Amino acid sequence: MKALCWYGTNDVRVTTVPDPKIINKNDAIIKVTSTAICGSDLHILDGFQPTMEKGDILGHEPMGEVVEVGSDVRNLKVGDRVVVPFTISCGECFFCQKQMYSLCDNSNPGAELARKAMGHATAGIFGYSHMLGGYAGGQAEYLRVPYADVGPFKIPNGIPDEKVLFLSDIFPTGYMAAENCGIEPGDTVAVWGCGPVAQFAIQSAWMFGAERIIAIDHVPERLEMARQQGRAETVNFDDVDVYDQLMQMTHGRGPDRCIDAVGCEAHSGGTLDGIIDSVKTAALLGTDRPHVLRQAIKSCRKGGTISVPGVYVGYGDKIPIGAAMNKGLTIKTGQTHVQKYMPILFEKIEKNEIDPSFVITHQMKLDDAAEGYSLFKEKQDHCIKVVLKP
């Protein structure tokens, strides 16, 4: 089959690799009909995610048709259309029983690598390094799905892929980010970043009852999408000091809830801390650029909440922990418990409360995936979200 493989920093290629096979009795094989490039994939492309190996197949936002099932699979049959969550979860461990699926104890063969880096292992993730399981990803013609009774979510015929594909990751991720904020009536929510996850965080914040949403970025088309689709007020960090602007917009109190939908590769608009971050990561003296997290801690109102769906991979310097502590902030983080949210959000799609396809700007063949990565990374041709068609 054809698959998009990683060969090093800024080097991804579509190559021919062996077709996946059933390995365990609870596996299924999916013929991928749509798969997307995620902002998290750019952390791999840029060399920020450790424990990648040459030839690893990328991608963690797939859906498709079941073509084979293991002998223990009961919930799926050949021919079913399914969306596959990016987290791989057993459904039976302590964490899965609490619906904390991204913290699964049993799905990560790279658990020892993860423990050395983080203290504990989290769930396996498709196409996202050997520290997170070494699983082949979904930017391919076929995908092996472990624990197939727990992960894949069945989709009725007649619903286009584009309306449901993002149940695999970015819609639940944005929704969980908003839920983690603990939004109360009358709240102002500030969202850093206007990429795909942020767009769904904005949509979800309205669902949870936000009164006002302020979106922060510097890419014109992303800011425009936040205004038009998300009904958000916008701040271009190239034009203003973000802290000063937020204080002005909230009469000195600060946003009640803040969402860092950027993560480890934040752009800073030329601030001193951002310049230092860039120099240190370029010189391999640092792993993350946490400018947005610093800014959110400084900007958030006293007693407020910061939610962090943006991916961090290692260690962040100069986090203002003193400000967070003295201001009484709550910080909630985490990879998304996708399986928990898929039925909730699918119901919203079925009821036409939201059509997630609004975020798609480019559809491309799998053969053109490397070009899609370049467009997305460089923000060329007004690119916000790329969907690949194997």
For each residue, the residues with C-beta under 8 A, 3 or more apart:
1: 16 17 18 19 20 140 141 142
2: 14 15 16 17 140 141 366 367 390
3: 14 15 16 17 57 136 137 139 140 141
4: 12 13 14 57 58 59 137 139 140 366 369 370 388
5: 12 13 14 15 17 54 55 56 57 58
6: 11 12 44 45 52 53 54 55 56 57 58
7: 11 12 13 54 55
8: 11 47 54
9: 45 46 47
10: 45 46 47
11: 6 7 8
12: 4 5 6 7 45 58 369 370 373
13: 4 5 7 370
14: 2 3 4 5 366 367 369 370
15: 2 3 5 55
16: 1 2 3
17: 1 2 3 5 55 57 140
18: 1
19: 1 142
20: 1 29 136 142 143 144
21: 29 144
22: 25 27 28 29 68 69 70 144
23: 27 144 146
24: 27 70 146
25: 22 70 71 72 73
26: 70 72 73 146 147 148 149
27: 22 23 24 69 70 73 144 145 146 148
28: 22 66 68 69 70 73 76 144 145 148 152
29: 20 21 22 66 67 68 69 142 143 144 145
30: 62 63 64 65 66 67 82 84 138 142 143 144 145 152
31: 64 65 66 67 141 142
32: 35 62 63 64 138 140 141 142 143 390
33: 63 64 65 81 161 389 390
34: 62 63 64 161 162 165 387 388 389
35: 32 59 61 62 63 138 139 140 165 366 387 388 390
36: 59 61 62 165 166 168 169 170 385 386 387 388
37: 41 59 61 139 369 372 373 376 385 386 388
38: 41 42 60 61 86 169 170 196
39: 42 43 195 196 197 263 311 376
40: 43 44 60 128 263 311
41: 37 38 44 45 58 59 60 127 373
42: 38 39 45 46 265 373 376 377
43: 39 40 46 48 49 263 264 265 311 313
44: 6 40 41 47 48 49 52 58 128 129
45: 6 9 10 12 41 42 373 377
46: 9 10 42 43 265 377
47: 8 9 10 44
48: 43 44 264 265 281 287 288 313
49: 43 44 52 128 129 313
50: 117 129 131 313 314
51: 110 113 129 130 131 132
52: 6 44 49 56 129 130
53: 6 56 130 134
54: 5 6 7 8
55: 5 6 7 15 17
56: 5 6 52 53 127 129 130 134 136 137
57: 3 4 5 6 17 127 136 137 139 140
58: 4 5 6 12 41 44 127 137 139
59: 4 35 36 37 41 62 126 127 137 138 139 140
60: 38 40 41 86 125 126 127 128 137 138 168 169
61: 35 36 37 38 86 138 165 166 168 169 170
62: 30 32 34 35 36 59 83 84 126 137 138 139 143 168
63: 30 32 33 34 35 81 82 83 84 155 161 164 165 168
64: 30 31 32 33 34 81 82 84 143
65: 30 31 33 79 80 81 82
66: 28 29 30 31 69 76 77 78 79 80 81 82 152
67: 29 30 31 78 142
68: 22 28 29 78
69: 22 27 28 29 66 73 76 77 78 148
70: 22 24 25 26 27 28 73 148
71: 25
72: 25 26 149
73: 25 26 27 28 69 70 76 148 149
74: 149
75: 148 149 154
76: 28 66 69 73 80 82 148 149 152 154
77: 66 69 80
78: 66 67 68 69
79: 65 66
80: 65 66 76 77 152 154
81: 33 63 64 65 66 154 155 156 157
82: 30 63 64 65 66 76 152 153 154 155
83: 62 63 152 153 155 164 165 167 168 342
84: 30 62 63 64 126 138 143 145 151 152 153 168
85: 88 89 101 151 152 153 167 168 169 172 338 339 342
86: 38 60 61 125 126 128 168 169 336 338
87: 101 102 104 123 124 125 151 335 336 337 338 339
88: 85 104 107 108 123 124 125 126 133 135 145 146 147 151
89: 85 96 101 102 104 107 123 147 150 151 339
90: 93 96 104 105 106 107 147 150
91: 96 147 149 150
92: 96 97 106
93: 90 96 97 104 105 106
94: 97 98 105
95: 98 100 101 103 104 105
96: 89 90 91 92 93 99 100 101 104 105 150
97: 92 93 94
98: 94 95
99: 96 337 339 340
100: 95 96 103 104 337
101: 85 87 89 95 96 104 123 150 337 338 339 340
102: 87 89 122 123 334 335 336 337 338
103: 95 100 122 123 334 335 337
104: 87 88 89 90 93 95 96 100 101 107 108 122 123 124
105: 90 93 94 95 96 121
106: 90 92 93
107: 88 89 90 104 123 124 133 146 147
108: 88 104 111 114 121 122 123 124 132 133
109: 124 133 134
110: 51 113 114 121 124 129 130 131 132 133 134
111: 108 114 115 121
112: 115 116 121
113: 51 110 116 117 130 131
114: 108 110 111 117 118 120 121 122 131 132
115: 111 112 118 119 120 121
116: 112 113
117: 50 113 114 131 314
118: 114 115 121 122
119: 115
120: 114 115
121: 105 108 110 111 112 114 115 118
122: 102 103 104 108 114 118 132 335
123: 87 88 89 101 102 103 104 107 108 132 133 335
124: 87 88 104 107 108 109 110 132 133 135 146
125: 60 86 87 88 128 129 132 133 135 335
126: 59 60 62 84 86 88 135 136 137 138 143
127: 41 56 57 58 59 60 135 136 137 138 139
128: 40 44 49 60 86 125 132 133 135 137
129: 44 49 50 51 52 56 110 125 132 134
130: 51 52 53 56 110 113 133 134
131: 50 51 110 113 114 117
132: 51 108 110 114 122 123 124 125 128 129 135
133: 88 107 108 109 110 123 124 125 128 130
134: 53 56 109 110 129 130
135: 88 124 125 126 127 128 132 144 146
136: 3 20 56 57 126 127 140 143 144
137: 3 4 56 57 58 59 60 62 126 127 128 140 143
138: 30 32 35 59 60 61 62 84 126 127 143
139: 3 4 35 37 57 58 59 62 127 366 369 388
140: 1 2 3 4 17 32 35 57 59 136 137 143 366 390
141: 1 2 3 31 32 366 390
142: 1 19 20 29 30 31 32 67
143: 20 29 30 32 62 64 84 126 136 137 138 140
144: 20 21 22 23 27 28 29 30 135 136
145: 27 28 29 30 84 88 148 151 152
146: 23 24 26 27 88 107 124 135 151
147: 26 88 89 90 91 107 150 151
148: 26 27 28 69 70 73 75 76 145 151 152
149: 26 72 73 74 75 76 91
150: 89 90 91 96 101 147 339
151: 84 85 87 88 89 145 146 147 148 339
152: 28 30 66 76 80 82 83 84 85 145 148
153: 82 83 84 85 167 339 342 343 346
154: 75 76 80 81 82
155: 63 81 82 83 159 164 346
156: 81 159
157: 81
158:
159: 155 156 163 164 349
160: 163 164 357
161: 33 34 63 164 165 387
162: 34 165 356 357 360 387
163: 159 160 349 355 356 357
164: 63 83 155 159 160 161 167 346 349 356
165: 34 35 36 61 63 83 161 162 168 356 387
166: 36 61 169 170 171 196 200 356 359
167: 83 85 153 164 171 172 338 342 345 346 349 356
168: 36 60 61 62 63 83 84 85 86 165 338
169: 36 38 60 61 85 86 166 172 173 336 338
170: 36 38 61 166 173 174 196 197 200 359
171: 166 167 174 175 200 341 345 356
172: 85 167 169 175 176 336 337 338 340 341 342 345
173: 169 170 176 177 197 200 201 309 336 338
174: 170 171 177 178 197 198 199 200 201 202 203 204 261 309
175: 171 172 178 179 200 201 204 207 341 344 345
176: 172 173 179 180 309 334 336 337 341
177: 173 174 180 181 197 201 204 259 261 307 308 309
178: 174 175 181 183 189 201 204 205 207 208 210 259 307
179: 175 176 182 204 208
180: 176 177 305 307 309 332 333 334
181: 177 178 187 189 205 208 257 258 259 305 307 332
182: 179 257 305 330
183: 178 187 189 205 208 209 210 256 257
184: 187 209 256
185: 209 211
186: 211 256
187: 181 183 184 209 210 211 212 256 257
188: 210 211 212 213 214 250 255 256 257
189: 178 181 183 205 210 212 213 214 255 256 257 258 259
190: 213 214 215 216 246 255 257 258 259 296 299 300
191: 194 198 201 202 205 213 214 215 216 226 232 258 259 261
192: 198 216 217 258 259 260 261 262 266 292 295 296 310
193: 197 198 216 217 260 261 262 292 310
194: 191 198 199 202 215 216 217 219 222 223 225 226 234
195: 39 198 199 217 222 261 262 384
196: 38 39 166 170 199 200 359 384 385
197: 39 170 173 174 177 193 200 201 261 309 310
198: 174 191 192 193 194 195 201 202 215 217 222 226 259 261 262
199: 174 194 195 196 202 203 222 225 226 229 230 358 359 384
200: 166 170 171 173 174 175 196 197 203 204 356 359
201: 173 174 175 177 178 191 197 198 204 205 259 261 309
202: 174 191 194 198 199 205 206 213 215 226 230 232
203: 174 199 200 206 207 229 230 354
204: 174 175 177 178 179 200 201 207 208
205: 178 181 183 189 191 201 202 208 210 213 257 259
206: 202 203 209 210 213 230 231
207: 175 178 203 204 348
208: 178 179 181 183 204 205
209: 183 184 185 187 206
210: 178 183 187 188 189 205 206 213 257
211: 185 186 187 188
212: 187 188 189 233
213: 188 189 190 191 202 205 206 210 230 231 232 233
214: 188 189 190 191 232 233 234 235 246 249 255
215: 190 191 194 198 202 223 226 227 230 232 233 234 235
216: 190 191 192 193 194 234 235 237 242
217: 192 193 194 195 198 222 223 226 234 236 237
218: 223 236 237 238 267 269
219: 194 222 223 379
220: 223 224
221: 224 225 361 379 382 384
222: 194 195 198 199 217 219 225 226 384
223: 194 215 217 218 219 220 226 227 234 236
224: 220 221 227 228
225: 194 199 221 222 228 229 230 358 359 384
226: 191 194 198 199 202 215 217 222 223 229 230 232 234
227: 215 223 224 230 231 232 233 234
228: 224 225
229: 199 203 225 226 358 359
230: 199 202 203 206 213 215 225 226 227
231: 206 213 227
232: 191 202 213 214 215 226 227
233: 212 213 214 215 227 249
234: 194 214 215 216 217 223 226 227
235: 214 215 216 240 242 245 246 249
236: 217 218 223 239 240
237: 216 217 218 240 242 267 268 269
238: 218 269
239: 236
240: 235 236 237 244 245
241: 244 245
242: 216 235 237 245 246 269 295 299
243: 246 247 295 298 299
244: 240 241 247 248
245: 235 240 241 242 248 249
246: 190 214 235 242 243 249 250 254 255 299
247: 243 244 250 252 254 299
248: 244 245 251
249: 214 233 235 245 246
250: 188 246 247 253 254 255 301
251: 248
252: 247
253: 250 301
254: 246 247 250 299 300 301 302 304
255: 188 189 190 214 246 250 258 299 300 301 304
256: 183 184 186 187 188 189 300 301 304 305
257: 181 182 183 187 188 189 190 205 210 300 304 305 306 307
258: 181 189 190 191 192 255 296 299 300 304 305 306 307
259: 177 178 181 189 190 191 192 198 201 205 296 306 307 308 309
260: 192 193 263 292 293 296 306 307 308 309 310
261: 174 177 191 192 193 195 197 198 201 309 310
262: 192 193 195 198 265 266 292 310
263: 39 40 43 260 266 288 292 308 309 310 311 312
264: 43 48 287 288 289 290 310 311 312 313 314 316
265: 42 43 46 48 262 288 289
266: 192 262 263 274 277 289 290 291 292 293 310
267: 218 237 274 291
268: 237 271 273 274 275 277 278 289 291
269: 218 237 238 242 274
270: 274 275
271: 268 274 275 291
272: 275 276
273: 268 276 277 291 294 318
274: 266 267 268 269 270 271 277 278 289 291
275: 268 270 271 272 278 279
276: 272 273 279 280 317
277: 266 268 273 274 280 281 286 288 289 290 291 317
278: 268 274 275 281 282 289
279: 275 276 282 283 285
280: 276 277 283 285 286 317
281: 48 277 278 284 285 286 287 288 289
282: 278 279
283: 279 280
284: 281
285: 279 280 281
286: 277 280 281 289 314 315 317
287: 48 264 281 313 314 315 316
288: 48 263 264 265 277 281 312 313 314 315 316
289: 264 265 266 268 274 277 278 281 286
290: 264 266 277 293 294 312 316 317 319
291: 266 267 268 271 273 274 277 294 295
292: 192 193 260 262 263 266 295 296 310
293: 260 266 290 296 297 306 308 312 316 319
294: 273 290 291 297 298 318 319 320
295: 192 242 243 291 292 298 299
296: 190 192 258 259 260 292 293 299 300 306
297: 293 294 300 306 319 320 323 324 327 329
298: 243 294 295 320 323
299: 190 242 243 246 247 254 255 258 295 296
300: 190 254 255 256 257 258 296 297 304 305 306 327 329
301: 250 253 254 255 256 304 327
302: 254 327 328 329
303: 327 328 329
304: 254 255 256 257 258 300 301 327 329 330
305: 180 181 182 256 257 258 300 329 330 331 332
306: 257 258 259 260 293 296 297 300 324 329 330 331 332
307: 177 178 180 181 257 258 259 260 331 332 333
308: 177 259 260 263 293 312 331 332 333 334
309: 173 174 176 177 180 197 201 259 260 261 263 333 334 336
310: 192 193 197 260 261 262 263 264 266 292
311: 39 40 43 263 264
312: 263 264 288 290 293 308 316
313: 43 48 49 50 264 287 288
314: 50 117 264 286 287 288
315: 286 287 288
316: 264 287 288 290 293 312 319
317: 276 277 280 286 290
318: 273 294
319: 290 293 294 297 316 324
320: 294 297 298 323 324
321: 324 325
322: 325 326
323: 297 298 320 326 327 329
324: 297 306 319 320 321 327 329 331
325: 321 322 328 329
326: 322 323
327: 297 300 301 302 303 304 323 324
328: 302 303 325
329: 297 300 302 303 304 305 306 323 324 325
330: 182 304 305 306
331: 305 306 307 308 324
332: 180 181 305 306 307 308
333: 180 307 308 309
334: 102 103 176 180 308 309 337
335: 87 102 103 122 123 125
336: 86 87 102 169 172 173 176 309 341
337: 87 99 100 101 102 103 172 176 334 340 341
338: 85 86 87 101 102 167 168 169 172 173 341 342
339: 85 87 89 99 101 150 151 153 342
340: 99 101 172 337 344
341: 171 172 175 176 336 337 338 344 345
342: 83 85 153 167 172 338 339 345 346
343: 153 346 347
344: 175 340 341 347 348
345: 167 171 172 175 341 342 348 349
346: 153 155 164 167 342 343 349 350
347: 343 344 350 351
348: 207 344 345 351 353 354
349: 159 163 164 167 345 346 352 353 354 355 356
350: 346 347
351: 347 348
352: 349 355
353: 348 349
354: 203 348 349
355: 163 349 352 358
356: 162 163 164 165 166 167 171 200 349 359
357: 160 162 163 360
358: 199 225 229 355
359: 166 170 196 199 200 225 229 356 384 385
360: 162 357 363 384 385 387
361: 221 381 382 383 384 385 386
362: 372 375 381 383 385 386 387
363: 360 386 387 388 389
364: 368 369 371 372 386 387 388 389
365: 368 388 389 390
366: 2 4 14 35 139 140 141 369 388 389 390
367: 2 14
368: 364 365 371 372 388
369: 4 12 14 37 139 364 366 372 373 388
370: 4 12 13 14 373 374
371: 364 368 374 375
372: 37 362 364 368 369 375 376 386 388
373: 12 37 41 42 45 369 370 376 377 386
374: 370 371 377 378 380
375: 362 371 372 378 379 380 381 383 386
376: 37 39 42 372 373 379 383 385 386
377: 42 45 46 373 374
378: 374 375
379: 219 221 375 376 383
380: 374 375 383
381: 361 362 375
382: 221 361
383: 361 362 375 376 379 380 386
384: 195 196 199 221 222 225 359 360 361
385: 36 37 196 359 360 361 362 376
386: 36 37 361 362 363 364 372 373 375 376 383
387: 34 35 36 161 162 165 360 362 363 364
388: 4 34 35 36 37 139 363 364 365 366 368 369 372
389: 33 34 363 364 365 366
390: 2 32 33 35 140 141 365 366
